[in-house]
Amino acid sequence: MLKDKLVFVTGGSRGIGEAIVDKLSCSGANVIFTYNSNQEKAEALCERIKARGNEVHCLKLDVTNIEEVTSTLESIYNQFGVPDVLVNNAGITRDKLMVQMSYTDWFEVINTNLNSIFHITKSVAYKMLLNEKAGSIINMSSVSGIVGTMGQTNYSAAKAGLIGFTRSLAKELGKYNIRVNAIAPGYIETDMIEDLKDKGRKEMVSRIPLKRIGRREEVADVVLFLASRMSSYVTGTTITIDGGLSS
Ligand SMILES: NC(=O)c1ccc[n+]([C@@H]2O[C@H](COP(=O)([O-])OP(=O)(O)OC[C@H]3O[C@@H](n4cnc5c(N)ncnc54)[C@H](OP(=O)(O)O)[C@@H]3O)[C@@H](O)[C@H]2O)c1
């Protein structure tokens, strides 16, 4: 489905990003993905994918470091060309009630989950335009950006911002056949929700119409849809994957 397409995924070392890298490379894409701190996991993923005969590269990138973003993207353009698909996946949480939240908790989350997307997308979208390349940009938002979640004012603000960013950018880039969409997962089984205690988890699952936490592969399936021609008339939208939680 993505044969010979070049895909760039941020935060591919684990969790949802790892599943996305795996799924898109299985579909024939040449994938370049980044990690921040988990070099060993990233390299292990690379080895697994290469053993299947697919082309894959992993690079160290802190998405909050603008100089690193610029130099990493330049080296990608020079070495591999302009990506056909950009998946802005890297993200963090620093949960606290707002009155107890430090400035660091606020700015780290906004910088990682929102500001970094501006820097990366600005560069990649411009290159797509210059190269007259049809493209797909996929931003990983969250249900917390739609309904709000206690303890997540920083995260909700960033993820809601990402939905607005997606809508506006889709309007700017549509005439160049560059599609821009967001995904809003609910609770997905990764390190990010590891801290949920047994009781909180049971209570949370009871509120999900499908009565279970989502699998990261289920998010990757939707990324594949948005990356491929199957979604050729889909832009400016946010697809929720939450087992019905926000319905
Ligand atoms: N899990 C959920 O329930 C859920 C729900 C809604 C939305 N999401 C969103 O889905 C995305 C992936 O979440 P996840 O659950 O897979 O999280 P995760 O398991 O905690 O993985 C986070 C990924 O982001 C990378 N990352 C973190 N900070 C970074 C930075 N400064 N620069 C570059 N990469 C950085 C990590 O790299 P290293 O491992 O190398 O540090 C890792 O690959 C996030 O945007 C998250 O907000 C998740």
The ligand as an SDF file (V2000), in Angstrom:
LIG
                    3D

 48 52  0  0  0  0  0  0  0  0999 V2000
   -1.1000    5.9400   25.1790 N   0  0  0  0  0  0  0  0  0  0  0  0
   -2.2240    6.6320   25.1800 C   0  0  0  0  0  0  0  0  0  0  0  0
   -3.1740    6.2640   25.8790 O   0  0  0  0  0  0  0  0  0  0  0  0
   -2.3810    7.8630   24.3210 C   0  0  0  0  0  0  0  0  0  0  0  0
   -3.6440    8.4350   24.2370 C   0  0  0  0  0  0  0  0  0  0  0  0
   -3.8280    9.5690   23.4440 C   0  0  0  0  0  0  0  0  0  0  0  0
   -2.7560   10.1050   22.7490 C   0  0  0  0  0  0  0  0  0  0  0  0
   -1.5320    9.5420   22.8490 N   0  0  0  0  0  0  0  0  0  0  0  0
   -0.4550   10.1790   22.0810 C   0  0  0  0  0  0  0  0  0  0  0  0
    0.1890    9.2290   21.2560 O   0  0  0  0  0  0  0  0  0  0  0  0
    1.5720    9.5710   21.0980 C   0  0  0  0  0  0  0  0  0  0  0  0
    2.4330    8.3880   21.4900 C   0  0  0  0  0  0  0  0  0  0  0  0
    2.1360    8.0540   22.8550 O   0  0  0  0  0  0  0  0  0  0  0  0
    2.6040    6.6990   23.5270 P   0  0  0  0  0  0  0  0  0  0  0  0
    1.5300    6.2580   24.4240 O   0  0  0  0  0  0  0  0  0  0  0  0
    3.1500    5.7570   22.5210 O   0  0  0  0  0  0  0  0  0  0  0  0
    3.7930    7.2660   24.4450 O   0  0  0  0  0  0  0  0  0  0  0  0
    5.0990    6.5620   24.9900 P   0  0  0  0  0  0  0  0  0  0  0  0
    4.9600    5.0930   24.9990 O   0  0  0  0  0  0  0  0  0  0  0  0
    5.4040    7.2820   26.2570 O   0  0  0  0  0  0  0  0  0  0  0  0
    6.1960    6.9530   23.8610 O   0  0  0  0  0  0  0  0  0  0  0  0
    6.5060    8.2950   23.6410 C   0  0  0  0  0  0  0  0  0  0  0  0
    7.4090    8.4170   22.4410 C   0  0  0  0  0  0  0  0  0  0  0  0
    7.7160    9.8080   22.2660 O   0  0  0  0  0  0  0  0  0  0  0  0
    9.1230    9.9780   22.2560 C   0  0  0  0  0  0  0  0  0  0  0  0
    9.4800   11.2690   22.8390 N   0  0  0  0  0  0  0  0  0  0  0  0
    9.1460   11.7780   24.0510 C   0  0  0  0  0  0  0  0  0  0  0  0
    9.7030   12.9850   24.2300 N   0  0  0  0  0  0  0  0  0  0  0  0
   10.3960   13.2560   23.0970 C   0  0  0  0  0  0  0  0  0  0  0  0
   11.2010   14.3450   22.6610 C   0  0  0  0  0  0  0  0  0  0  0  0
   11.4200   15.4250   23.4300 N   0  0  0  0  0  0  0  0  0  0  0  0
   11.7700   14.2770   21.4380 N   0  0  0  0  0  0  0  0  0  0  0  0
   11.5720   13.1960   20.6630 C   0  0  0  0  0  0  0  0  0  0  0  0
   10.8400   12.1260   20.9990 N   0  0  0  0  0  0  0  0  0  0  0  0
   10.2590   12.1700   22.2060 C   0  0  0  0  0  0  0  0  0  0  0  0
    9.6740    8.8170   23.0770 C   0  0  0  0  0  0  0  0  0  0  0  0
   11.0380    8.6000   22.7290 O   0  0  0  0  0  0  0  0  0  0  0  0
   12.0570    7.7990   23.7260 P   0  0  0  0  0  0  0  0  0  0  0  0
   11.4010    6.5110   24.0730 O   0  0  0  0  0  0  0  0  0  0  0  0
   13.2790    7.5890   22.8930 O   0  0  0  0  0  0  0  0  0  0  0  0
   12.2830    8.6830   24.8950 O   0  0  0  0  0  0  0  0  0  0  0  0
    8.7390    7.6930   22.6280 C   0  0  0  0  0  0  0  0  0  0  0  0
    9.1490    7.1630   21.3950 O   0  0  0  0  0  0  0  0  0  0  0  0
    1.7900   10.8090   21.9850 C   0  0  0  0  0  0  0  0  0  0  0  0
    1.7020   11.9740   21.2020 O   0  0  0  0  0  0  0  0  0  0  0  0
    0.6430   10.7440   22.9670 C   0  0  0  0  0  0  0  0  0  0  0  0
    0.3280   12.0030   23.4870 O   0  0  0  0  0  0  0  0  0  0  0  0
   -1.3080    8.4340   23.6170 C   0  0  0  0  0  0  0  0  0  0  0  0
  1  2  1  0
  2  3  2  0
  2  4  1  0
  4  5  1  0
  4 48  2  0
  5  6  2  0
  6  7  1  0
  7  8  2  0
  8  9  1  0
  8 48  1  0
  9 10  1  0
  9 46  1  0
 10 11  1  0
 11 12  1  0
 11 44  1  0
 12 13  1  0
 13 14  1  0
 14 15  2  0
 14 16  1  0
 14 17  1  0
 17 18  1  0
 18 19  2  0
 18 20  1  0
 18 21  1  0
 21 22  1  0
 22 23  1  0
 23 24  1  0
 23 42  1  0
 24 25  1  0
 25 26  1  0
 25 36  1  0
 26 27  1  0
 26 35  1  0
 27 28  2  0
 28 29  1  0
 29 30  1  0
 29 35  2  0
 30 31  1  0
 30 32  2  0
 32 33  1  0
 33 34  2  0
 34 35  1  0
 36 37  1  0
 36 42  1  0
 37 38  1  0
 38 39  2  0
 38 40  1  0
 38 41  1  0
 42 43  1  0
 44 45  1  0
 44 46  1  0
 46 47  1  0
M  CHG  2   8   1  16  -1
M  END
$$$$
